[in-house]
Amino acid sequence: MVRFWSKLRLSEPWQYKAPIILSMIYGVVYAQQITPQHLLKWLTLSLVTIIGIAGLGYLSNDWADQKTDREHGKSNFFLSTSKTFQGIVALGLTLFALAPWFLFPTNALSLWLLGAELTAFGIYAFPPLRLKTHVFFAPIVDAFYAHVLPATLATHTFYLIAGESATWQTLVPTAFWQLFLGIRLFINHLVIDRPNDIHTHQTLATRYHSLKLRMACIVLLVAELFSLSVLLYHWLGPFACTAIFLGMLLTVIQHPVVYSFREHAAERFYKLGLPYMMLLALSFYNPWFLGFLAVHAVLFPNPLPSETYLWSEIRSFLSKPVNLIIYYFRRLVLLQDRPKAYQEYYPEYLRQRSNQEKMKQTGTVIIANLNKDKYSETYVRAYEEHLSHGIKLIHGGYPPTKTDQDETIIDLEAYLRQTKAKMVFAHFGPMAVSMLPVCLNTGIPLMAYFHAYDIHHRDQIECYKADYLQLFQHVHALLASSKEIYNKLVALGAPEKKVHYLPAYVALEKFASDRKSEPSFEVLAVGRFCTTKAPHLTLLAFAEVLKKAPNAQLTMVGDGELLETCITLATSLNIAQHVTFTGALSHEEIHQMMTRSSVFVQHSLTAPVTGDREGTPVAIMEAMASGLPVVSTDHAGIGELIEDGKTGFLVKEGDYSAMADRIATLLESPKLSAEIGTNASNAIRKHHEVANHMAIVSHLIDQLALK
């Protein structure tokens, strides 16, 4: 059930939208003096239709976005479930959305609002209009179908239940309050999702600086609170609404620069304050409403900070007896040894036990990363295996919302305190920015690792420059994956004493120089199919290689937005029979390919529009460690590793003809290939930072973390 709830993203409307709509219903109940005996049925039907309408909204978006989500690797309900399950869910949500309206009292306005809601679904998500792709119309239409129309419909319906008609003094401020709220929340979402949207389509967050959007949200918030105060005046009278409005407005005026795109005080007030305030007001004239207050608290809990942590501990405690019974049955009855008794869980058991022992002995370090197990970001698991400290991974957003076991983190500050974290190690600049307020509030030191995109991409710099300056002021250490990034951080204002040059981690021992001695004509490229790795230029170079070495074969490992383009290009160049596209592979599979290949090639370059660049590519370091000669471009951190003509070959960015010449030279001269491969393997193992990555990180943690 939790997974289904998550797939359709229903937790957001349940936690944020449902309490707001219920607050408005409570307001109508107060204004019209509806008795609690007549209310329970209508509230239950309201919750059912809220779930149904919200679910249909997300379902229609996912249906319309299947193609783009598949291309960009985004989660999508229709890409991860069966046709049968999709049909059942669609039918169920439709029944949830529409069935209650056969019981609710309705009139012409009710039917018009329902029709407008369904129409808004269509014009927002589907062609030919598909307004969700329009920079300025998208937030307005989203606000209408997700906030204005449902709230107006709920208010109007409960006036009909009371035997009255809603007046314009109620409906107009309701609509404007929800309009301003909806647009502001939509902007919040765009800012948070900007790192993903920047590669797919233009939004307000990719077009305008975050400071401008923050000021726009503050203006919207003031208008939003004013509209709410008018509505509360109509329902509760002047005293209560004036006190609420002035208090919230004072907070906004005093702290405009700390507006949070994640969850502002207003959202917490709508979720945790407004509905309880309404129910308390109702309880003054009828104590039976205290029962409704208790039910509301159960359905929409204000969670204790330790709820996730305690539930995790309880579940772990209850699962231990069952697991022990199974384990000892295998050991004592089936006479299995320990590894076999644990079966496929044995490696995981050893890993967890080792990590827990390190937590007890040296403390816990929190690794904050957007992704959990992205194949190109193996450093997270490597830290757990090789660092001398215990590791807990948090992931899933800016800031993270999930633990390593995919449990929701309700209160991040409380989670850090409960785990007794001695340091937060954030990967990528935006993640470090999102963790900074939490670390400042908890007093936990923060270390940030800048990889490449987060410091080179022009839009990233434009969006986060002000945040980076604040980060530089408070962060304990900044790690740069290349000397170029080191210099750029310093140029942007980072104190040089905080910046440390440290290429990404490579498990040198797993990439031993044990390549096959017999010559082959295998050329290998490993990396994402993206602009900075220019796989299309690798194909152009290989087409030139085939003129000199017609038996050569190119294997390209990885996936990404340019994969289909490259497959088409290989066909157009008439070299498809010489090129294999494998998709993403494990490091073990890549290592096997490196042992039987003759040349490793990567044509890294600077993205012409965004200015994005590489750091120090891990695949190149792995190839060098394997004794595989590398032909690449003199780009970013690559030139810091390779000495041209001795430990590899470097060409200018974009010069695929020169790259083809170097590849052909190595294929035609096995002796030269072996010599350069041996030199490369020796050089990478003697590289101080590469060879001692984990020791350097451990030293920084010991030096800077809480004692």
Secondary structure, DSSP 8 states (H G I E B T S, - for coil): -HHHHHHTTTHHIIIIIHHHHHHHHHHHHHHHT--GGGTHHHHHHHHHHHHHHHHHHHHHHHHHTHHHHHHHT---GGGSS-HHHHHHHHHHHHHHHHGGGGTS---HHHHHHHHHHHHHHHHHHSTTT-GGGSTTHHHHHHHIIIIIHHHHHHHHHHHHHTT----HHHHHHHHHHHHHHHHHHHHHHHHHTHHHHTTT---HHHHS-HHHHHHHHHHHHHHHHHHHHHHHHHHH-HHHHHHHHHHHHHHHHH-GGG--SS--HHHHIIIIIHHHHHHHHHHHH-TTHHHHHHHHHHHS----TTHHHHHHHHHHHHHHHHHHHHHHIIIIIS---HHHHHGGGHHHHHHHHHHHHHHHHH-EEEEE-S-SS-TT-THHHHHHHHSSSEEEEEESSSS--EETT--B-S-HHHHHHHTTEEEEEEESHHHHHHHHHHHHHHT--EEEEE-SHHHH-HHHHHHHHHHHHHHHHH-SEEEESSHHHHHHHHHHT--GGGEEE------GGGS-S---SS---EEEEES-SSGGG-HHHHHHHHHHHHHH-TT-EEEEE--STTHHHHHHHHHHTT-GGGEEEEES--HHHHHHHHHH-SEEEE-----TTT-----S-HHHHHHHHTT--EEEES-TTHHHH--BTTTBEEE-TT-HHHHHHHHHHHHH-HHHHHHHHHHHHHHHHH-HHHHTHHHHHHHHHHHHS--
